[in-house]
């Protein structure tokens, strides 16, 4: 084992200790996937699972890791690059693995002039070889024009919905070819560069930006909207949610999942209430998140056991962005988070007490945004003000989150002379009379 190999060994040991996932000898594919995500988060470089498995010796591979891989591993540990990781001053022998400490102490330097004279050509050769190795380790970035990527929904409305991705990644010089189904590139699927189709199921509505990734770099992207086909009520579940029939949750004047609906679907409030979600997502044309008025009235009548805080979240879903407004009983306002298109605050560092109310009764939330200045009020009282930091983008629908039971009514947007009325049966758009 040469000195370079021993430093690689030490590097791997330090990474294993850092991420605290136990002995790497027992790592599964999932552990390497998580490590790949952690490395991408910290370094913005995507090392594929297969690359990591080769470095850790899980897959037989005769060649040494590329300099790009070594640089990325060193950066993950907080160093500038691999050269900085291995450069003097060396750690003391007590800080090195035993076999590496042996290499450091087994070759005392002979300081006579003749030895130095003979060493000069050898050093020059090593410098040249090191330069060639460093140069060869740098891969040119892939050219996006050499790749193609498109997608098609199997059905036009509703969920679950399958999407067929068609791609051409044959120009890739790596096996790190992924399709990310959403804006979050960590949630990606490894695909073959020699194939051309990949299918996936979307269980939840939303607006997504799917991407073709080569070595962690985005080559192509396509927007995808999975609509809800009107109001959709579901209970979170793995691997796929439980969908309520429309007649089970759509009333004449509201959308509601109550205890009767839970019993119909064999869902219990004990010991932990189910996570209930309502969606209404569709193409809303030119409705933007920088200038609008929004109002909705909600109720969460379950206030016992694990539902004592009556948490409710109202989500205004935007293209590649989100507004999340929390509500809860007054005694639980100490654990709330407010998100508004790049703005993020929690009750740990801000006063969000205005979002506390009695949710066993109907509570009205109002959001008024003008030129990115947002004011939020609950039951007619101002709860918070903020400035939206992100660029304006389109609004594509609503989502509500409840614990156990929930109800929504009287929901609408007003913007640029139009009213978007989210009634129980359908969304109607008409001219604003005010």
TABELRA-V158488 format. One record per backbone hydrogen bond with DSSP energy under -0.5 kcal/mol. NH is the residue of the N-H (numbers start at 1). CO is the residue of the C=O. E is the energy in kcal/mol with one decimal. If there is no record, write none. Layout:
((NH CO E) (NH CO E))
This chain:
((6 2 -1.8) (7 3 -2.1) (8 4 -2.1) (9 5 -2.2) (10 6 -2.2) (11 7 -2.5) (12 8 -2.5) (13 9 -2.1) (14 10 -2.3) (15 11 -2.1) (16 12 -2.5) (17 13 -2.1) (18 14 -2.3) (19 15 -2.5) (20 16 -1.2) (21 16 -0.7) (26 23 -2.0) (27 24 -1.5) (32 28 -1.6) (33 29 -2.0) (34 30 -2.4) (35 31 -2.1) (36 32 -2.4) (37 33 -2.0) (38 34 -2.4) (39 35 -2.6) (40 36 -2.2) (41 37 -2.4) (42 38 -1.8) (43 39 -2.8) (44 40 -1.9) (45 39 -0.5) (46 215 -0.6) (47 45 -0.8) (48 46 -0.6) (52 48 -2.3) (53 49 -2.6) (54 50 -1.9) (55 51 -2.3) (56 52 -2.3) (57 54 -1.2) (58 53 -2.8) (59 53 -1.1) (68 137 -0.7) (70 66 -2.3) (71 67 -3.1) (72 68 -2.0) (73 69 -2.3) (74 70 -2.4) (75 71 -2.5) (76 72 -2.0) (77 73 -1.1) (78 75 -1.4) (79 74 -2.5) (85 81 -1.8) (86 82 -1.9) (87 83 -1.0) (95 92 -2.1) (96 92 -0.5) (96 93 -1.0) (101 97 -2.5) (102 98 -1.8) (103 99 -1.4) (104 100 -1.9) (105 101 -1.7) (106 102 -1.5) (111 109 -0.7) (116 112 -1.9) (117 113 -2.6) (118 114 -2.4) (119 115 -1.6) (120 116 -1.2) (121 117 -0.6) (122 118 -0.7) (123 119 -2.8) (124 120 -2.4) (125 121 -2.4) (126 122 -2.4) (127 123 -2.5) (128 124 -2.2) (129 125 -2.8) (130 126 -2.8) (131 127 -2.2) (132 128 -2.5) (133 129 -2.7) (134 130 -2.6) (135 131 -2.4) (136 132 -2.7) (137 133 -1.5) (138 134 -0.5) (138 135 -1.1) (139 137 -0.8) (144 142 -0.7) (146 143 -2.1) (147 144 -1.8) (148 168 -1.3) (150 166 -2.3) (152 164 -1.4) (154 162 -2.7) (158 227 -0.5) (160 202 -0.5) (161 202 -2.1) (163 200 -2.8) (164 152 -2.6) (165 163 -0.6) (165 198 -3.5) (166 150 -2.6) (167 196 -2.5) (168 148 -2.0) (169 193 -0.5) (169 195 -0.5) (172 169 -2.0) (177 175 -1.7) (178 176 -0.5) (178 213 -2.4) (179 189 -2.2) (180 211 -2.2) (181 179 -0.6) (181 187 -0.9) (182 187 -0.5) (185 183 -0.9) (187 184 -1.8) (188 186 -1.4) (189 179 -2.2) (191 177 -2.9) (195 192 -0.9) (198 165 -2.1) (200 163 -2.0) (202 161 -2.9) (203 201 -0.6) (206 226 -2.2) (208 206 -0.5) (208 224 -3.8) (210 208 -0.6) (210 222 -2.2) (211 180 -2.3) (212 220 -2.6) (213 178 -3.1) (213 211 -0.6) (214 217 -2.7) (215 176 -2.8) (217 214 -2.3) (219 212 -3.0) (219 217 -0.6) (220 212 -1.1) (222 210 -2.3) (224 208 -3.0) (226 206 -3.2) (226 224 -0.6) (227 225 -0.7) (228 281 -1.9) (229 281 -0.5) (232 279 -2.5) (234 277 -2.4) (235 242 -2.5) (236 275 -2.9) (242 235 -2.6) (243 241 -0.6) (244 233 -2.6) (248 245 -1.6) (249 245 -0.6) (249 246 -1.3) (250 246 -2.6) (251 249 -0.7) (251 254 -2.9) (255 408 -2.6) (256 249 -3.1) (257 406 -2.5) (258 256 -0.5) (262 258 -1.9) (263 259 -2.3) (264 260 -2.1) (265 261 -1.4) (266 263 -1.7) (267 262 -3.0) (276 274 -0.7) (276 402 -2.2) (277 234 -2.8) (278 400 -2.1) (279 232 -2.5) (280 398 -2.1) (282 396 -1.7) (284 282 -0.7) (287 284 -1.4) (289 393 -2.3) (292 369 -1.9) (293 414 -2.1) (294 367 -2.8) (295 412 -2.3) (296 365 -2.1) (297 409 -2.2) (298 363 -2.8) (299 407 -1.8) (300 359 -2.4) (303 301 -0.7) (307 304 -3.0) (308 305 -1.4) (310 307 -1.5) (312 327 -2.5) (313 401 -1.9) (314 325 -2.7) (315 313 -0.6) (315 399 -3.5) (316 314 -0.5) (316 323 -2.5) (317 315 -0.8) (317 397 -2.2) (318 321 -2.0) (319 394 -2.4) (320 318 -0.7) (321 318 -1.3) (323 316 -1.5) (324 339 -2.5) (325 314 -2.8) (326 324 -0.5) (327 312 -2.6) (328 355 -1.7) (329 309 -2.7) (332 329 -1.9) (333 330 -1.1) (335 332 -1.2) (336 333 -0.6) (338 345 -3.0) (339 324 -2.3) (340 343 -2.6) (341 322 -2.8) (343 340 -1.1) (345 338 -2.2) (347 336 -2.3) (349 346 -1.5) (350 346 -0.5) (352 350 -1.0) (355 352 -1.9) (356 353 -1.9) (357 328 -2.5) (359 357 -1.1) (361 358 -1.1) (363 298 -2.8) (365 296 -2.9) (365 363 -0.5) (366 377 -2.6) (367 294 -2.9) (368 375 -2.7) (369 292 -3.1) (369 367 -0.5) (370 373 -2.1) (372 290 -2.2) (373 370 -2.0) (374 372 -0.7) (374 386 -2.9) (375 368 -2.5) (376 384 -2.8) (377 366 -2.5) (378 381 -2.6) (379 364 -3.1) (381 378 -1.6) (383 376 -3.5) (384 376 -1.7) (386 374 -2.3) (388 372 -3.0) (390 341 -1.9) (395 287 -2.8) (396 317 -3.0) (397 317 -1.0) (398 280 -2.3) (399 315 -2.1) (400 278 -2.5) (401 313 -2.3) (402 276 -2.9) (403 311 -0.6) (404 274 -3.2) (404 402 -0.6) (405 403 -1.4) (406 257 -2.0) (407 299 -1.8) (408 255 -2.6) (409 297 -2.4) (412 295 -2.3) (413 420 -1.8) (414 293 -2.4) (415 418 -2.3) (418 415 -1.6) (419 430 -3.0) (420 413 -2.7) (421 419 -0.7) (421 428 -3.2) (422 411 -2.3) (422 420 -0.7) (423 421 -1.5) (423 426 -1.2) (428 421 -2.4) (428 426 -0.6) (430 419 -2.1) (432 417 -2.6))
